[in-house]
Amino acid sequence: MKKFSVFFKKHSKLFTFLFCILFLLLIPVIAEARLGGAGGGGSSSSGSYSGGSHSGDGSDIIDALMKLPFPYNIISIAVLFAFFYLLSIIFPRFSVLNNIPKGIDLVDNKKAIKNLSGFNISGFKKKVSTAFMELQMAWSAKNMGPVRRYISDGMYQSLKVQIDMMNRLNQRNEISKLKIKGVFIADAYKDGSYDVIVVSVFATIYDKFISADYPELSSSSKEKFVEYWKFVRKSGIEERDIFHSKNCPNCGGELPLDGGEISKCPYCGTIINTGAYDWVLSSITQANDYVENERKKINLSEITESLSSYYPDFSIQYIEDIARNGFLQIETAKVLEKPEIMRRFVNDVFFEKTIADFKLAEEYFYNRLFLEQVTLIGGFRHNNQNHLAVYLSVAMQRVFFKDNKLYLFDKSIKQAEKVIILSRDINAKTTKASLYAHQCPNCGGVLSDTIDVNCPYCGSVINSTNFEWIVTNLMSLNQYHSYYNNNKDRVFAAIKPKQVDSLYKLRDYAFNNVLIMIAADGKFTEEEVKFAGSIARKWGYNRKKVQGFIEHAKNYNLSIKMPDDMKSRQKVYKLMQKAAQIDNEVHPKEQEILDYVKREFLN
């Protein structure tokens, strides 16, 4: 309905004109119907129809048009055809892909800024710019130490996992000509006892990904891109600017260059990146994922109010951060075959099940692994516990080795949709530290990776739901549908699984995947950009509105996406085939992706 209201508003004058013409033409028939008592029990003067009710199948409109004298009946039919023709042209242009910003169209969100009354926006934007430049350099150097103090544990883990995989494949990412074009306030809101600000960053960069041992994994691009950076802090704090100082905000001691797993002052023991001293970066989201993710948001106030009575420090940002952290450490444990990496924050049942899965899984490494979306989608309450469901959109590309040679398990980066379940006792104790940052939640002691779940300092069972949110399940989005249906009576706040499904229509999936096929040879030439534009027009898109999405594809930031339903997948695949054959020749790289999609998603 929202799409229709926008559409109607934009074309209101044309609709008004068409309706007025049609109404004027039908006045004689309407008058006759009233005088003849068509709504009563009698018959019409011509005896052609009778009865006190209408069938509602459109026959009344046809009869009304037939009663009009020539040429008014022909004109009325023409007006109706014009009306429906207009709908058929404009309605297909509605798409979630229309909302991907191009960068040059970004502005500050004035409504969000109103929530920041008295806030030093220019000072905050300077911090964002500093973080942006320093983080890019730290990433290129594969050393997160210099920025550890102002990134969350989940954000740190996201970057660390990718760096670990790059090291195993002897890869590096060289960055040059990095320039910020603009920083804009996209959103600002309260989350429990935390403030949240989302900024959009428009920048240009020359990005060179080098794989010394496996040249087939190398790539380079000159990019114009938009990313959304989310920052959090404790409400009401006095900021101490940890972005432009490398000293502890509590005692003033110089912080170590390598922050490691825990951003902790070696002198006073203060944890720096909690949001208690300044803003902390909690996530980075690509523009297309941010636009889609914003439409899946659960009612924040509803779930926060429900859980704050149990956990005074509750915030959705923290839940999403530990979900991100936990999932990535589970994947690392799986790839490296080191279950001790995840043992401390998963319950015993999940651990045993996952260990069994490890033994059955094929051996592979990740060329790419990152989370596109992390969104709290549901809360369930039973057995004196609260259980939270967090949706994860995972982008991945796996590789494997055979006879000392590297092979691509996935021909392109693909999307996998997961849901992770976090559980905690209703009467849980207040924690002293974060288990996900290698600390005992009961005493704060530093923990190493080990199968032992007892704290070496205080003896507490560290993976107890009496202390912390513990991972109790990890499932596919399809499996979550069943989980939700089996626990409907236990829901205290949730969005329905169908709302979690991608907002993409069939052609959106196909267009996304076709753009990946176009870029499969590692190049995105001007000729290919024109080809993408021709596909957009052919499939009914507004070429100008999807330009931001095409720009995103040129940066090689898309992942193969497919709907959950098998019949829908088959339709998407057929659209991909048609696009590949549009020039009567299928490129070998395009065929590779088609074969991969068929094997991975249709079998």
C-alpha positions as CSV (number, residue, x, y, z in Angstrom):
1,M,0.0,0.0,0.0
2,K,2.9,2.4,0.7
3,K,4.2,1.9,-2.8
4,F,0.8,2.6,-4.3
5,S,0.4,5.8,-2.2
6,V,3.8,7.0,-3.4
7,F,2.9,6.1,-7.0
8,F,-0.6,7.7,-6.7
9,K,0.8,10.9,-5.2
10,K,3.4,11.2,-8.0
11,H,0.7,10.8,-10.7
12,S,-2.3,12.3,-8.8
13,K,-3.1,14.9,-11.5
14,L,-3.2,12.3,-14.3
15,F,-5.3,9.9,-12.2
16,T,-7.7,12.8,-11.3
17,F,-8.0,13.7,-14.9
18,L,-8.8,10.1,-16.0
19,F,-11.3,9.6,-13.2
20,C,-13.1,12.8,-13.9
21,I,-13.5,11.9,-17.6
22,L,-14.8,8.4,-16.7
23,F,-17.2,9.8,-14.1
24,L,-18.6,12.4,-16.5
25,L,-19.1,9.8,-19.1
26,L,-20.9,7.4,-16.7
27,I,-23.2,10.1,-15.2
28,P,-26.1,9.2,-17.5
29,V,-25.9,5.5,-16.6
30,I,-25.5,6.2,-12.9
31,A,-28.6,8.4,-13.0
32,E,-30.6,5.7,-14.8
33,A,-29.6,3.1,-12.3
34,R,-30.8,5.3,-9.4
35,L,-34.1,6.1,-11.1
36,G,-34.7,2.6,-12.2
37,G,-34.1,1.1,-8.7
38,A,-31.3,-1.2,-9.8
39,G,-30.4,-1.8,-6.1
40,G,-33.9,-3.0,-5.2
41,G,-35.8,-6.2,-5.9
42,G,-37.3,-5.1,-9.2
43,S,-36.0,-5.4,-12.7
44,S,-34.6,-2.9,-15.1
45,S,-36.7,-1.3,-17.7
46,S,-35.1,-3.4,-20.4
47,G,-35.5,-6.6,-18.3
48,S,-31.9,-7.5,-18.9
49,Y,-31.0,-8.1,-15.2
50,S,-32.7,-8.3,-11.8
51,G,-32.1,-9.1,-8.2
52,G,-31.1,-7.3,-5.0
53,S,-27.3,-8.0,-5.1
54,H,-24.4,-7.7,-7.5
55,S,-22.1,-10.4,-8.5
56,G,-19.0,-8.2,-8.1
57,D,-17.3,-9.8,-11.1
58,G,-17.1,-6.6,-13.1
59,S,-20.3,-7.3,-15.2
60,D,-21.9,-4.1,-13.8
61,I,-19.1,-2.0,-15.2
62,I,-19.4,-3.7,-18.6
63,D,-23.2,-3.2,-18.6
64,A,-22.7,0.4,-17.7
65,L,-20.2,1.0,-20.5
66,M,-22.5,-0.8,-23.0
67,K,-25.4,1.5,-22.1
68,L,-23.4,4.6,-23.0
69,P,-24.2,6.0,-26.5
70,F,-21.6,6.0,-29.2
71,P,-18.9,7.4,-29.1
72,Y,-18.9,7.8,-25.3
73,N,-18.7,4.1,-24.7
74,I,-15.6,3.8,-26.9
75,I,-14.0,6.8,-25.2
76,S,-14.7,5.3,-21.7
77,I,-13.2,2.0,-22.7
78,A,-10.1,3.8,-24.1
79,V,-9.8,5.7,-20.7
80,L,-9.9,2.4,-18.8
81,F,-7.3,0.9,-21.1
82,A,-5.1,4.0,-20.6
83,F,-5.5,3.7,-16.8
84,F,-4.5,0.0,-16.7
85,Y,-1.7,0.5,-19.2
86,L,-0.3,3.2,-17.0
87,L,-0.3,0.8,-14.1
88,S,1.4,-1.9,-16.1
89,I,4.2,0.4,-17.1
90,I,4.9,2.1,-13.7
91,F,4.2,-0.6,-11.2
92,P,7.0,-2.9,-12.4
93,R,9.4,0.0,-11.7
94,F,8.9,-0.4,-8.0
95,S,11.8,-2.3,-6.5
96,V,14.0,-2.3,-3.4
97,L,16.9,-1.8,-5.8
98,N,15.6,1.7,-6.6
99,N,16.7,2.9,-3.2
100,I,20.4,2.2,-3.4
101,P,22.2,5.6,-3.2
102,K,24.7,6.7,-5.8
103,G,26.6,8.8,-3.3
104,I,26.1,12.2,-5.0
105,D,22.4,12.1,-3.9
106,L,23.2,11.7,-0.2
107,V,22.2,14.3,2.3
108,D,21.8,14.5,6.1
109,N,18.6,13.0,7.5
110,K,17.0,16.1,9.0
111,K,14.5,14.0,11.1
112,A,17.4,12.0,12.6
113,I,19.3,15.2,13.3
114,K,16.4,16.4,15.4
115,N,17.0,13.5,17.7
116,L,20.5,14.9,18.3
117,S,19.5,18.2,19.8
118,G,22.5,20.0,21.2
119,F,24.9,17.3,19.8
120,N,28.2,18.3,18.2
121,I,27.6,16.9,14.7
122,S,30.7,18.4,13.1
123,G,32.9,17.0,15.9
124,F,31.3,13.6,15.5
125,K,31.8,13.6,11.7
126,K,35.5,14.3,12.3
127,K,35.7,11.2,14.4
128,V,33.9,9.2,11.7
129,S,36.4,10.5,9.1
130,T,39.4,9.6,11.3
131,A,37.9,6.1,11.9
132,F,37.3,5.6,8.2
133,M,40.8,6.4,7.1
134,E,42.6,4.6,10.0
135,L,40.5,1.5,9.6
136,Q,41.2,1.2,5.9
137,M,44.9,1.5,6.6
138,A,44.7,-1.0,9.4
139,W,42.9,-3.4,7.2
140,S,45.4,-3.1,4.4
141,A,48.2,-3.7,6.9
142,K,46.2,-6.7,8.4
143,N,46.7,-5.3,11.8
144,M,43.6,-4.1,13.8
145,G,45.7,-3.0,16.8
146,P,45.8,0.7,16.0
147,V,42.0,0.9,15.8
148,R,41.0,-1.7,18.4
149,R,40.0,0.9,21.0
150,Y,37.0,2.2,19.1
151,I,35.6,-0.9,17.4
152,S,33.3,-3.4,19.1
153,D,34.2,-7.0,19.8
154,G,31.8,-8.2,17.0
155,M,33.3,-5.7,14.5
156,Y,36.8,-6.8,15.5
157,Q,35.9,-10.4,15.0
158,S,34.5,-9.7,11.5
159,L,37.8,-8.2,10.4
160,K,40.0,-10.7,12.2
161,V,38.3,-13.7,10.6
162,Q,38.8,-12.3,7.2
163,I,42.5,-11.4,7.9
164,D,43.1,-15.0,9.3
165,M,41.7,-16.5,6.0
166,M,43.8,-14.0,3.9
167,N,46.9,-15.1,5.8
168,R,46.2,-18.8,5.1
169,L,45.9,-18.0,1.4
170,N,48.8,-15.6,1.4
171,Q,46.7,-12.7,0.3
172,R,46.9,-8.9,0.9
173,N,44.6,-6.0,0.0
174,E,46.5,-2.9,-1.2
175,I,44.6,0.4,-0.9
176,S,45.5,3.7,-2.5
177,K,43.9,7.0,-3.5
178,L,41.4,6.8,-0.7
179,K,39.3,9.9,-0.5
180,I,36.2,10.7,1.5
181,K,33.6,12.6,-0.6
182,G,31.1,13.1,2.2
183,V,29.8,11.9,5.6
184,F,26.1,12.1,6.3
185,I,23.8,11.4,9.2
186,A,21.5,8.6,8.0
187,D,19.7,7.7,11.3
188,A,19.8,8.3,15.1
189,Y,17.9,6.6,17.8
190,K,17.8,5.2,21.4
191,D,18.5,1.6,22.1
192,G,17.9,0.9,25.8
193,S,20.6,2.7,27.7
194,Y,22.6,3.4,24.5
195,D,22.6,6.0,21.7
196,V,22.9,4.9,18.1
197,I,24.0,6.9,15.1
198,V,24.2,5.5,11.6
199,V,26.2,7.5,9.0
200,S,26.6,7.0,5.3
201,V,30.1,7.5,4.0
202,F,30.7,8.3,0.3
203,A,34.2,7.6,-0.8
204,T,36.5,6.7,-3.7
205,I,39.3,4.2,-3.6
206,Y,41.7,2.2,-5.8
207,D,41.4,-1.3,-4.4
208,K,43.9,-4.1,-5.3
209,F,43.4,-7.6,-4.0
210,I,46.6,-9.6,-4.5
211,S,46.9,-13.4,-4.0
212,A,50.6,-14.2,-4.5
213,D,50.2,-18.0,-4.6
214,Y,46.9,-18.1,-6.3
215,P,46.7,-15.4,-9.0
216,E,43.1,-16.5,-10.0
217,L,42.0,-15.0,-6.7
218,S,43.5,-11.6,-7.5
219,S,41.4,-8.6,-8.5
220,S,41.5,-4.8,-8.7
221,S,39.1,-2.0,-9.1
222,K,38.7,1.7,-8.9
223,E,35.6,2.3,-6.8
224,K,33.0,5.0,-5.9
225,F,31.1,3.5,-3.0
226,V,28.7,4.1,-0.2
227,E,28.9,2.3,3.1
228,Y,26.8,2.7,6.3
229,W,28.7,2.8,9.6
230,K,26.9,2.3,12.9
231,F,28.3,3.8,16.1
232,V,27.0,3.3,19.7
233,R,27.7,4.8,23.0
234,K,26.2,4.9,26.5
235,S,23.6,7.6,26.9
236,G,24.5,10.6,28.9
237,I,28.2,10.1,29.0
238,E,30.9,12.8,28.8
239,E,32.9,12.0,25.7
240,R,36.6,11.6,26.1
241,D,37.6,11.3,22.4
242,I,39.3,7.9,22.0
243,F,39.5,8.5,18.3
244,H,42.3,11.2,18.5
245,S,44.0,9.9,21.6
246,K,45.9,6.6,22.1
247,N,45.7,6.9,25.9
248,C,43.4,5.2,28.3
249,P,40.3,7.5,28.8
250,N,40.2,6.4,32.5
251,C,43.8,6.6,33.8
252,G,45.6,8.3,31.0
253,G,48.1,5.4,30.5
254,E,49.4,4.8,27.0
255,L,47.5,1.9,25.3
256,P,49.4,-0.9,23.6
257,L,49.6,-0.9,19.9
258,D,48.1,-4.4,19.7
259,G,44.7,-4.3,21.3
260,G,44.1,-8.0,20.6
261,E,41.0,-9.9,21.6
262,I,40.3,-7.5,24.5
263,S,40.5,-3.7,24.3
264,K,41.8,-3.3,27.8
265,C,44.1,-0.8,29.5
266,P,47.2,-2.7,30.9
267,Y,47.4,-0.2,33.9
268,C,43.9,0.2,35.3
269,G,42.1,-2.7,33.6
270,T,39.5,-0.5,32.0
271,I,37.7,-2.0,28.9
272,I,37.9,0.9,26.4
273,N,35.4,-0.1,23.7
274,T,32.2,-0.5,25.8
275,G,30.7,2.9,24.7
276,A,31.2,4.2,28.2
277,Y,33.8,6.8,27.1
278,D,33.0,7.6,23.5
279,W,31.4,6.3,20.3
280,V,32.3,2.8,19.2
281,L,32.0,1.4,15.7
282,S,29.7,-1.7,15.8
283,S,29.1,-2.5,12.1
284,I,29.8,-1.6,8.5
285,T,27.1,-2.4,6.0
286,Q,27.1,-2.1,2.2
287,A,24.5,0.3,0.7
288,N,22.3,-2.4,-0.8
289,D,22.2,-4.5,2.3
290,Y,21.5,-1.5,4.5
291,V,18.5,-0.5,2.4
292,E,17.0,-4.0,2.6
293,N,17.9,-4.5,6.2
294,E,16.1,-1.4,7.4
295,R,12.8,-2.8,6.2
296,K,13.2,-5.9,8.3
297,K,13.6,-4.1,11.6
298,I,11.6,-5.4,14.5
299,N,9.8,-2.9,16.8
300,L,12.8,-1.9,18.9
301,S,10.9,-0.3,21.8
302,E,8.7,-3.4,22.2
303,I,11.5,-5.9,22.6
304,T,13.7,-3.5,24.6
305,E,11.0,-2.7,27.1
306,S,10.2,-6.4,27.5
307,L,13.8,-7.4,28.3
308,S,15.0,-4.4,30.2
309,S,13.0,-5.5,33.2
310,Y,15.1,-8.7,33.3
311,Y,18.4,-7.2,32.1
312,P,18.9,-3.5,33.0
313,D,21.9,-3.3,30.5
314,F,20.0,-4.8,27.6
315,S,20.4,-3.4,24.1
316,I,19.7,-4.7,20.7
317,Q,23.1,-3.5,19.5
318,Y,24.8,-5.7,22.0
319,I,22.8,-8.7,21.0
320,E,23.5,-8.2,17.3
321,D,27.2,-7.7,18.1
322,I,27.6,-11.0,20.0
323,A,25.5,-12.8,17.4
324,R,28.0,-11.5,14.8
325,N,31.0,-12.4,17.0
326,G,29.6,-15.8,17.9
327,F,28.8,-16.9,14.4
328,L,32.2,-15.9,13.0
329,Q,34.0,-17.7,15.7
330,I,31.9,-20.8,15.1
331,E,32.8,-20.7,11.4
332,T,36.5,-20.2,12.2
333,A,36.4,-23.2,14.6
334,K,34.8,-25.3,11.8
335,V,37.3,-24.3,9.1
336,L,40.4,-24.7,11.3
337,E,38.9,-27.8,13.0
338,K,39.5,-26.2,16.4
339,P,36.3,-26.6,18.5
340,E,38.0,-25.0,21.5
341,I,37.6,-21.6,19.7
342,M,33.8,-21.7,20.2
343,R,33.4,-23.8,23.3
344,R,33.1,-21.1,25.9
345,F,29.9,-19.4,24.4
346,V,27.9,-22.4,23.1
347,N,25.8,-24.8,25.3
348,D,26.7,-28.5,25.6
349,V,24.0,-29.8,23.2
350,F,24.9,-27.4,20.5
351,F,28.6,-28.1,20.9
352,E,28.2,-31.9,20.6
353,K,25.9,-31.5,17.5
354,T,28.4,-29.1,15.9
355,I,31.4,-31.3,16.5
356,A,29.6,-34.2,14.8
357,D,28.9,-31.8,11.8
358,F,32.6,-30.9,11.7
359,K,33.5,-34.5,11.0
360,L,31.0,-34.8,8.1
361,A,31.8,-31.4,6.5
362,E,34.0,-31.1,3.5
363,E,37.4,-29.4,4.0
364,Y,37.5,-25.8,2.7
365,F,38.8,-22.3,3.5
366,Y,37.1,-19.0,2.8
367,N,38.4,-16.7,0.2
368,R,35.6,-14.3,1.4
369,L,33.5,-14.4,4.5
370,F,31.6,-11.5,5.8
371,L,28.1,-10.7,7.3
372,E,25.9,-8.5,5.0
373,Q,23.1,-8.2,7.6
374,V,22.7,-8.9,11.3
375,T,19.2,-8.3,12.6
376,L,17.3,-9.3,15.7
377,I,14.0,-10.7,14.4
378,G,12.3,-12.5,17.3
379,G,12.0,-13.1,21.1
380,F,10.6,-16.3,22.7
381,R,10.1,-17.1,26.4
382,H,9.9,-20.5,27.9
383,N,11.6,-22.8,30.5
384,N,12.5,-19.7,32.6
385,Q,14.6,-18.5,29.7
386,N,14.5,-15.8,27.1
387,H,15.5,-16.9,23.6
388,L,16.4,-14.4,20.9
389,A,16.5,-15.1,17.1
390,V,19.0,-13.1,15.1
391,Y,18.9,-13.2,11.3
392,L,22.3,-13.4,9.5
393,S,22.9,-12.8,5.8
394,V,26.3,-14.4,5.1
395,A,28.3,-13.6,2.0
396,M,30.9,-16.3,1.3
397,Q,33.2,-17.9,-1.2
398,R,34.8,-21.2,-0.4
399,V,38.0,-22.7,-1.8
400,F,39.6,-26.1,-1.4
401,F,42.9,-27.8,-2.1
402,K,43.5,-31.0,-4.0
403,D,47.0,-32.2,-5.0
404,N,48.4,-28.9,-3.8
405,K,46.2,-27.0,-6.3
406,L,43.5,-24.5,-5.4
407,Y,39.9,-24.9,-6.6
408,L,36.9,-22.7,-6.3
409,F,34.2,-24.4,-4.3
410,D,31.9,-21.4,-5.1
411,K,32.3,-19.8,-8.5
412,S,31.3,-16.5,-7.1
413,I,30.5,-14.9,-3.7
414,K,27.1,-16.3,-2.6
415,Q,24.6,-15.5,0.0
416,A,23.5,-17.9,2.8
417,E,20.7,-17.0,5.2
418,K,21.1,-18.2,8.8
419,V,19.3,-17.6,12.1
420,I,21.3,-17.9,15.4
421,I,19.5,-18.5,18.7
422,L,20.9,-16.9,21.9
423,S,19.5,-18.0,25.2
424,R,19.7,-16.6,28.8
425,D,18.0,-17.3,32.1
426,I,15.2,-14.9,33.1
427,N,16.9,-14.4,36.5
428,A,20.4,-14.3,35.2
429,K,23.2,-12.6,37.1
430,T,24.7,-9.3,36.1
431,T,28.0,-10.0,34.2
432,K,31.3,-8.4,35.1
433,A,32.8,-8.9,31.6
434,S,32.0,-10.2,28.1
435,L,32.4,-13.9,27.5
436,Y,32.7,-13.2,23.8
437,A,35.8,-11.1,24.5
438,H,37.6,-14.0,26.2
439,Q,36.6,-13.0,29.7
440,C,34.9,-14.8,32.5
441,P,31.4,-13.2,32.9
442,N,31.5,-13.9,36.7
443,C,35.0,-12.7,37.7
444,G,36.4,-11.0,34.6
445,G,39.4,-13.2,34.3
446,V,41.0,-13.6,30.9
447,L,40.1,-16.9,29.2
448,S,42.1,-18.9,26.6
449,D,40.6,-21.1,23.9
450,T,40.0,-24.4,25.6
451,I,37.5,-27.3,25.8
452,D,37.2,-26.7,29.6
453,V,34.1,-24.6,30.4
454,N,35.2,-23.9,34.0
455,C,36.9,-20.6,34.8
456,P,40.5,-21.2,35.9
457,Y,40.1,-18.4,38.5
458,C,36.7,-18.6,40.1
459,G,35.6,-22.1,39.0
460,S,32.3,-20.8,37.4
461,V,30.8,-22.7,34.5
462,I,31.4,-20.0,31.9
463,N,28.9,-21.2,29.3
464,S,26.0,-21.1,31.7
465,T,22.9,-19.2,30.6
466,N,22.8,-17.9,34.2
467,F,25.5,-15.5,33.2
468,E,25.6,-14.6,29.5
469,W,23.6,-15.0,26.3
470,I,24.7,-18.4,25.0
471,V,24.4,-19.8,21.5
472,T,21.9,-22.7,21.7
473,N,21.1,-23.2,18.0
474,L,22.1,-22.2,14.5
475,M,19.8,-23.0,11.6
476,S,18.9,-22.0,8.0
477,L,16.2,-19.5,7.4
478,N,14.0,-22.3,6.1
479,Q,14.5,-24.2,9.3
480,Y,13.6,-21.1,11.3
481,H,10.1,-21.1,9.6
482,S,9.4,-24.4,11.4
483,Y,11.1,-23.2,14.6
484,Y,8.8,-20.1,14.6
485,N,5.6,-22.1,13.9
486,N,6.5,-24.6,16.7
487,N,7.0,-21.7,19.2
488,K,4.2,-19.3,18.3
489,D,2.7,-19.5,21.8
490,R,6.1,-18.5,23.3
491,V,6.6,-15.3,21.2
492,F,6.8,-12.0,23.1
493,A,8.1,-9.9,20.1
494,A,8.8,-11.0,16.6
495,I,8.3,-10.4,12.9
496,K,6.9,-13.2,10.9
497,P,9.3,-15.4,8.9
498,K,7.8,-14.3,5.7
499,Q,8.8,-10.7,6.5
500,V,12.3,-11.9,7.1
501,D,12.5,-13.3,3.6
502,S,14.2,-11.0,1.2
503,L,12.3,-8.0,-0.2
504,Y,13.6,-9.0,-3.6
505,K,11.1,-9.9,-6.3
506,L,12.1,-12.7,-8.7
507,R,13.5,-10.3,-11.3
508,D,15.5,-8.5,-8.5
509,Y,17.2,-11.8,-7.7
510,A,17.8,-12.4,-11.4
511,F,19.1,-8.9,-12.0
512,N,21.5,-9.1,-9.0
513,N,22.8,-12.4,-10.3
514,V,23.1,-11.3,-13.9
515,L,25.2,-8.3,-12.8
516,I,27.6,-10.8,-11.1
517,M,27.7,-12.8,-14.4
518,I,28.6,-9.7,-16.3
519,A,31.5,-9.0,-13.9
520,A,32.6,-12.7,-13.8
521,D,35.7,-12.0,-16.0
522,G,37.0,-9.5,-13.5
523,K,36.1,-6.5,-15.6
524,F,33.1,-4.2,-15.8
525,T,33.6,-2.3,-19.0
526,E,31.5,0.6,-20.3
527,E,30.0,-1.7,-22.9
528,E,29.0,-4.1,-20.1
529,V,27.5,-1.1,-18.1
530,K,25.3,-0.4,-21.2
531,F,24.4,-4.0,-21.4
532,A,23.3,-3.9,-17.7
533,G,21.2,-0.8,-18.6
534,S,19.5,-2.6,-21.5
535,I,18.6,-5.6,-19.2
536,A,17.2,-3.1,-16.7
537,R,15.0,-1.5,-19.3
538,K,14.0,-4.9,-20.7
539,W,12.9,-6.1,-17.3
540,G,10.9,-2.9,-16.6
541,Y,13.2,-1.1,-14.2
542,N,13.6,2.7,-14.1
543,R,17.2,2.9,-15.4
544,K,18.1,6.0,-13.4
545,K,16.8,4.6,-10.1
546,V,18.8,1.4,-10.3
547,Q,22.0,3.2,-11.3
548,G,23.1,3.0,-7.7
549,F,22.7,-0.7,-7.7
550,I,24.7,-1.0,-11.0
551,E,27.5,1.1,-9.5
552,H,27.5,-1.3,-6.5
553,A,27.9,-4.2,-8.9
554,K,30.9,-2.5,-10.6
555,N,32.6,-2.6,-7.2
556,Y,32.2,-6.4,-7.1
557,N,30.2,-6.1,-3.8
558,L,27.3,-8.3,-4.8
559,S,26.7,-11.9,-3.8
560,I,24.6,-14.5,-5.6
561,K,21.1,-14.5,-4.0
562,M,18.3,-17.0,-4.5
563,P,14.8,-17.1,-3.0
564,D,13.9,-19.8,-0.5
565,D,11.2,-21.5,-2.6
566,M,12.4,-24.0,-5.2
567,K,9.9,-23.0,-7.8
568,S,10.9,-19.4,-7.5
569,R,14.6,-20.4,-7.8
570,Q,13.8,-22.2,-11.1
571,K,12.2,-19.0,-12.4
572,V,15.1,-16.9,-11.4
573,Y,17.5,-19.4,-13.1
574,K,15.5,-19.2,-16.4
575,L,15.7,-15.4,-16.3
576,M,19.5,-15.7,-15.8
577,Q,19.7,-18.0,-18.8
578,K,17.7,-15.6,-21.0
579,A,20.0,-12.7,-20.0
580,A,23.1,-14.8,-20.8
581,Q,21.7,-15.7,-24.2
582,I,20.6,-12.2,-25.1
583,D,23.6,-11.7,-27.5
584,N,23.2,-15.3,-28.8
585,E,26.4,-16.2,-27.1
586,V,27.1,-17.4,-23.6
587,H,30.5,-16.5,-22.3
588,P,32.4,-19.4,-20.6
589,K,32.5,-17.5,-17.3
590,E,28.8,-16.9,-17.5
591,Q,28.2,-20.6,-18.1
592,E,30.4,-21.4,-15.1
593,I,28.1,-19.4,-12.9
594,L,25.0,-20.8,-14.4
595,D,26.3,-24.3,-13.8
596,Y,27.3,-23.4,-10.3
597,V,23.8,-21.9,-9.5
598,K,22.1,-25.0,-10.9
599,R,24.3,-27.3,-8.8
600,E,24.2,-25.3,-5.6
601,F,20.6,-24.1,-5.6
602,L,18.5,-26.3,-7.8
603,N,19.7,-29.8,-6.9
